[in-house]
Amino acid sequence: MRELKSVEEKILDRALYLIGKNRSSSVSIRAIAKEANVNVSAINYYFRTKEEMLRQVKEFFITNILSITSILDSEEYEDEEKLILASNEVMEYTLRFPGITALLREASNLEEVDEISRKILNTSRDMNSKLERVLRRVIKSENPIDKYNTMIFMSSIIYPVDNMDVVSFDREILNGRENRIRFIQYMIKLLKAM
């Protein structure tokens, strides 16, 4: 996940966090300003309107998804390492922006009428497709029924982090990169054994 380099990116980051936390893009400018530790005039200075800020939040989301996709496209890593690194990024992203699926749901509802929503969905679908192909190569699976393996794997990396506030998991499993990577490696090992 990319590092924040400016006040503008910090505002986008915190807006995306609140969208996830509230499970809706209906977040007030004041709430975003408070979360980003800036005043409302800073948001107006950088974005002029709430609609422009939300458009840029969605572009920020797309940029982060593309950074995960770039891991899957990289020739620098073997397939299993790609799968582990990309899955860790998905988990970290979902931890950082809880409930981010709200943004995807909203995009799905607006796909027909909104270009940025189509872009969000296409970028996410591309990442998921690449993740699935790499997973199939790693677990050495070509059987069509192995879509279940993809569902199991994706559920295992998204469900715990997206539902931490609802279900009580041992949070130590999710805290820290090394713990998440051990968890991902364990899931891969389970799927290889199936």
C-alpha positions as CSV (number, residue, x, y, z in Angstrom):
1,M,0.0,0.0,0.0
2,R,1.4,3.4,-0.9
3,E,2.6,5.8,1.7
4,L,0.8,9.1,2.1
5,K,2.9,12.0,0.9
6,S,0.7,15.1,1.4
7,V,-2.2,16.6,3.4
8,E,-4.4,16.0,0.4
9,E,-3.6,12.3,0.4
10,K,-4.1,12.2,4.2
11,I,-7.6,13.7,3.7
12,L,-8.4,11.1,1.0
13,D,-7.1,8.3,3.2
14,R,-9.2,9.3,6.1
15,A,-12.3,9.9,3.9
16,L,-11.9,6.4,2.5
17,Y,-11.5,5.1,6.1
18,L,-14.8,6.8,7.1
19,I,-16.6,5.6,4.1
20,G,-15.6,2.1,5.0
21,K,-16.4,2.5,8.7
22,N,-19.8,4.0,8.0
23,R,-20.3,1.6,5.1
24,S,-21.5,4.5,3.0
25,S,-20.1,7.4,1.1
26,S,-22.5,9.7,2.9
27,V,-19.9,11.1,5.3
28,S,-19.9,14.7,6.3
29,I,-17.0,17.0,5.5
30,R,-16.7,17.9,9.2
31,A,-16.3,14.2,10.1
32,I,-13.6,13.9,7.4
33,A,-11.8,17.0,8.6
34,K,-11.9,15.8,12.2
35,E,-10.6,12.3,11.2
36,A,-7.8,13.8,9.1
37,N,-7.0,16.3,11.8
38,V,-7.4,19.3,9.4
39,N,-9.9,22.1,9.3
40,V,-12.9,22.2,6.9
41,S,-11.2,25.0,4.9
42,A,-8.3,22.6,4.1
43,I,-10.8,20.2,2.5
44,N,-12.4,23.1,0.6
45,Y,-9.0,24.3,-0.5
46,Y,-7.9,21.0,-1.9
47,F,-11.2,19.7,-3.4
48,R,-13.6,22.7,-3.8
49,T,-16.6,20.4,-3.4
50,K,-17.6,17.2,-1.6
51,E,-18.4,15.6,-5.0
52,E,-14.8,16.3,-6.2
53,M,-13.4,15.0,-3.0
54,L,-15.4,11.8,-3.4
55,R,-14.3,11.4,-7.0
56,Q,-10.7,11.7,-5.8
57,V,-11.3,9.2,-3.0
58,K,-12.5,6.7,-5.6
59,E,-9.4,7.4,-7.7
60,F,-7.3,6.9,-4.6
61,F,-9.0,3.6,-4.0
62,I,-8.3,2.6,-7.7
63,T,-4.6,3.5,-7.3
64,N,-4.4,1.3,-4.2
65,I,-6.0,-1.6,-6.0
66,L,-3.6,-1.2,-8.9
67,S,-0.7,-1.4,-6.5
68,I,-1.9,-4.8,-5.5
69,T,-2.4,-5.8,-9.1
70,S,1.1,-4.8,-9.9
71,I,2.4,-7.4,-7.4
72,L,0.4,-10.1,-9.2
73,D,1.8,-8.9,-12.6
74,S,5.4,-8.7,-11.3
75,E,8.0,-10.9,-12.8
76,E,10.2,-10.4,-9.8
77,Y,8.3,-12.9,-7.6
78,E,7.4,-16.6,-8.0
79,D,3.6,-17.3,-8.0
80,E,3.4,-18.3,-4.3
81,E,5.2,-15.2,-3.2
82,K,2.9,-13.0,-5.4
83,L,-0.1,-14.6,-3.8
84,I,1.2,-14.1,-0.3
85,L,2.3,-10.5,-0.9
86,A,-0.9,-9.5,-2.7
87,S,-3.1,-11.2,-0.2
88,N,-1.3,-9.4,2.7
89,E,-2.0,-6.1,0.9
90,V,-5.7,-7.0,0.5
91,M,-5.8,-7.8,4.3
92,E,-3.9,-4.7,5.2
93,Y,-6.1,-2.5,3.0
94,T,-9.3,-4.0,4.5
95,L,-7.9,-3.5,8.0
96,R,-7.0,0.1,7.2
97,F,-10.4,0.8,5.6
98,P,-13.0,-1.3,7.4
99,G,-16.1,-2.2,5.5
100,I,-14.6,-0.9,2.2
101,T,-17.0,-3.3,0.5
102,A,-19.5,-0.5,0.8
103,L,-17.6,1.5,-1.8
104,L,-17.7,-1.6,-4.1
105,R,-21.4,-2.1,-3.5
106,E,-22.1,1.6,-4.3
107,A,-20.0,1.3,-7.4
108,S,-22.0,-1.8,-8.4
109,N,-25.3,0.1,-8.1
110,L,-23.9,3.0,-10.2
111,E,-22.0,1.0,-12.8
112,E,-24.4,1.8,-15.6
113,V,-24.4,5.5,-15.1
114,D,-21.1,6.5,-13.6
115,E,-17.7,6.1,-15.3
116,I,-15.6,6.1,-12.1
117,S,-17.9,3.3,-10.6
118,R,-17.2,1.2,-13.8
119,K,-13.5,1.9,-13.3
120,I,-13.6,0.8,-9.7
121,L,-15.4,-2.4,-10.6
122,N,-13.2,-3.2,-13.6
123,T,-10.1,-2.6,-11.6
124,S,-11.3,-4.8,-8.7
125,R,-12.5,-7.5,-11.1
126,D,-9.1,-7.5,-12.9
127,M,-7.3,-7.8,-9.5
128,N,-9.6,-10.7,-8.4
129,S,-9.2,-12.5,-11.7
130,K,-5.4,-12.3,-11.5
131,L,-5.4,-13.4,-7.9
132,E,-7.6,-16.4,-8.8
133,R,-5.2,-17.4,-11.7
134,V,-2.2,-17.1,-9.4
135,L,-4.0,-19.1,-6.7
136,R,-4.8,-21.9,-9.2
137,R,-1.2,-22.1,-10.3
138,V,0.0,-22.2,-6.7
139,I,-2.4,-24.9,-5.6
140,K,-1.9,-26.7,-9.0
141,S,-5.6,-26.7,-9.8
142,E,-7.3,-26.7,-13.2
143,N,-10.6,-28.3,-12.1
144,P,-13.7,-26.0,-12.6
145,I,-15.0,-27.1,-9.2
146,D,-12.0,-25.4,-7.7
147,K,-13.8,-22.1,-7.8
148,Y,-14.7,-23.3,-4.3
149,N,-11.0,-23.0,-3.4
150,T,-11.0,-19.4,-4.7
151,M,-14.0,-18.6,-2.6
152,I,-12.5,-20.3,0.5
153,F,-9.2,-18.4,0.0
154,M,-10.8,-15.0,-0.7
155,S,-13.2,-15.4,2.2
156,S,-10.3,-16.3,4.5
157,I,-8.4,-13.1,3.8
158,I,-11.4,-10.7,3.7
159,Y,-13.9,-12.0,6.2
160,P,-11.8,-11.8,9.4
161,V,-10.6,-8.2,8.7
162,D,-13.9,-6.9,7.4
163,N,-15.9,-8.3,10.3
164,M,-13.5,-7.8,13.3
165,D,-16.2,-5.6,14.9
166,V,-18.8,-8.3,14.6
167,V,-17.0,-11.6,15.2
168,S,-14.4,-12.1,17.9
169,F,-11.2,-13.4,16.3
170,D,-7.9,-13.5,17.9
171,R,-6.7,-10.2,16.6
172,E,-3.1,-11.1,17.0
173,I,-3.5,-13.2,13.8
174,L,-4.2,-10.1,11.9
175,N,-1.9,-7.6,13.6
176,G,1.4,-7.2,11.9
177,R,2.6,-8.3,8.5
178,E,4.4,-11.4,9.7
179,N,1.3,-12.8,11.5
180,R,-0.8,-12.2,8.4
181,I,1.7,-13.8,6.1
182,R,1.8,-16.9,8.4
183,F,-2.0,-17.0,8.2
184,I,-1.9,-16.7,4.4
185,Q,0.8,-19.4,4.1
186,Y,-1.4,-21.7,6.3
187,M,-4.4,-21.2,4.1
188,I,-2.3,-22.0,1.0
189,K,-1.0,-25.1,2.6
190,L,-4.6,-26.2,3.5
191,L,-5.8,-25.6,-0.1
192,K,-2.8,-27.5,-1.5
193,A,-3.7,-30.5,0.7
194,M,-7.3,-30.6,-0.6
